[in-house]
Amino acid sequence: MKCATFHALLHDCRLDGETGYAATCAEIPNAVGEGETVEECLADLLQENPCCEGGIRS
Protein backbone atom coordinates (compact mmCIF):
# COMPACT_ATOMS: atom_id res chain seq x y z
CA MET A 1 0.00 0.00 0.00
CA LYS A 2 1.37 3.38 -0.99
CA CYS A 3 1.10 6.17 1.58
CA ALA A 4 0.91 9.89 0.90
CA THR A 5 1.69 12.89 3.04
CA PHE A 6 -0.95 15.57 3.50
CA HIS A 7 -0.53 18.93 5.19
CA ALA A 8 -3.29 20.45 7.31
CA LEU A 9 -3.44 24.23 7.60
CA LEU A 10 -5.03 25.20 10.93
CA HIS A 11 -6.75 28.50 11.60
CA ASP A 12 -7.42 29.70 15.15
CA CYS A 13 -10.91 31.18 14.82
CA ARG A 14 -10.48 33.12 18.07
CA LEU A 15 -8.46 35.61 16.02
CA ASP A 16 -11.71 36.39 14.17
CA GLY A 17 -13.76 36.72 17.36
CA GLU A 18 -15.21 33.21 17.07
CA THR A 19 -14.42 29.95 18.90
CA GLY A 20 -12.61 26.79 17.85
CA TYR A 21 -10.45 25.92 14.88
CA ALA A 22 -10.82 25.36 11.15
CA ALA A 23 -8.52 23.27 8.95
CA THR A 24 -7.99 22.84 5.23
CA CYS A 25 -5.78 20.50 3.24
CA ALA A 26 -4.16 21.89 0.09
CA GLU A 27 -3.60 18.42 -1.37
CA ILE A 28 -7.32 17.52 -1.17
CA PRO A 29 -9.63 20.08 -2.80
CA ASN A 30 -12.65 21.07 -0.69
CA ALA A 31 -11.29 19.30 2.41
CA VAL A 32 -12.42 21.23 5.50
CA GLY A 33 -12.47 20.38 9.19
CA GLU A 34 -13.90 22.25 12.17
CA GLY A 35 -13.76 21.70 15.91
CA GLU A 36 -13.55 23.33 19.31
CA THR A 37 -10.05 21.88 19.85
CA VAL A 38 -7.16 21.17 17.46
CA GLU A 39 -7.71 17.43 17.96
CA GLU A 40 -11.44 17.68 17.15
CA CYS A 41 -10.69 19.80 14.11
CA LEU A 42 -8.14 17.37 12.68
CA ALA A 43 -10.39 14.39 13.43
CA ASP A 44 -13.20 16.13 11.53
CA LEU A 45 -10.86 16.80 8.61
CA LEU A 46 -9.92 13.10 8.49
CA GLN A 47 -13.51 11.92 8.89
CA GLU A 48 -14.65 14.00 5.93
CA ASN A 49 -11.88 12.62 3.70
CA PRO A 50 -11.72 8.81 3.48
CA CYS A 51 -8.34 8.89 1.71
CA CYS A 52 -6.86 10.00 5.07
CA GLU A 53 -7.68 6.74 6.88
CA GLY A 54 -4.15 6.39 8.29
CA GLY A 55 -4.71 8.98 10.99
CA ILE A 56 -2.64 11.87 12.25
CA ARG A 57 1.11 11.95 12.75
CA SER A 58 2.71 15.03 14.24
C-alpha positions as CSV (number, residue, x, y, z in Angstrom):
1,M,0.0,0.0,0.0
2,K,1.4,3.4,-1.0
3,C,1.1,6.2,1.6
4,A,0.9,9.9,0.9
5,T,1.7,12.9,3.0
6,F,-0.9,15.6,3.5
7,H,-0.5,18.9,5.2
8,A,-3.3,20.5,7.3
9,L,-3.4,24.2,7.6
10,L,-5.0,25.2,10.9
11,H,-6.7,28.5,11.6
12,D,-7.4,29.7,15.2
13,C,-10.9,31.2,14.8
14,R,-10.5,33.1,18.1
15,L,-8.5,35.6,16.0
16,D,-11.7,36.4,14.2
17,G,-13.8,36.7,17.4
18,E,-15.2,33.2,17.1
19,T,-14.4,30.0,18.9
20,G,-12.6,26.8,17.9
21,Y,-10.4,25.9,14.9
22,A,-10.8,25.4,11.2
23,A,-8.5,23.3,8.9
24,T,-8.0,22.8,5.2
25,C,-5.8,20.5,3.2
26,A,-4.2,21.9,0.1
27,E,-3.6,18.4,-1.4
28,I,-7.3,17.5,-1.2
29,P,-9.6,20.1,-2.8
30,N,-12.6,21.1,-0.7
31,A,-11.3,19.3,2.4
32,V,-12.4,21.2,5.5
33,G,-12.5,20.4,9.2
34,E,-13.9,22.3,12.2
35,G,-13.8,21.7,15.9
36,E,-13.6,23.3,19.3
37,T,-10.1,21.9,19.9
38,V,-7.2,21.2,17.5
39,E,-7.7,17.4,18.0
40,E,-11.4,17.7,17.2
41,C,-10.7,19.8,14.1
42,L,-8.1,17.4,12.7
43,A,-10.4,14.4,13.4
44,D,-13.2,16.1,11.5
45,L,-10.9,16.8,8.6
46,L,-9.9,13.1,8.5
47,Q,-13.5,11.9,8.9
48,E,-14.7,14.0,5.9
49,N,-11.9,12.6,3.7
50,P,-11.7,8.8,3.5
51,C,-8.3,8.9,1.7
52,C,-6.9,10.0,5.1
53,E,-7.7,6.7,6.9
54,G,-4.2,6.4,8.3
55,G,-4.7,9.0,11.0
56,I,-2.6,11.9,12.2
57,R,1.1,12.0,12.7
58,S,2.7,15.0,14.2
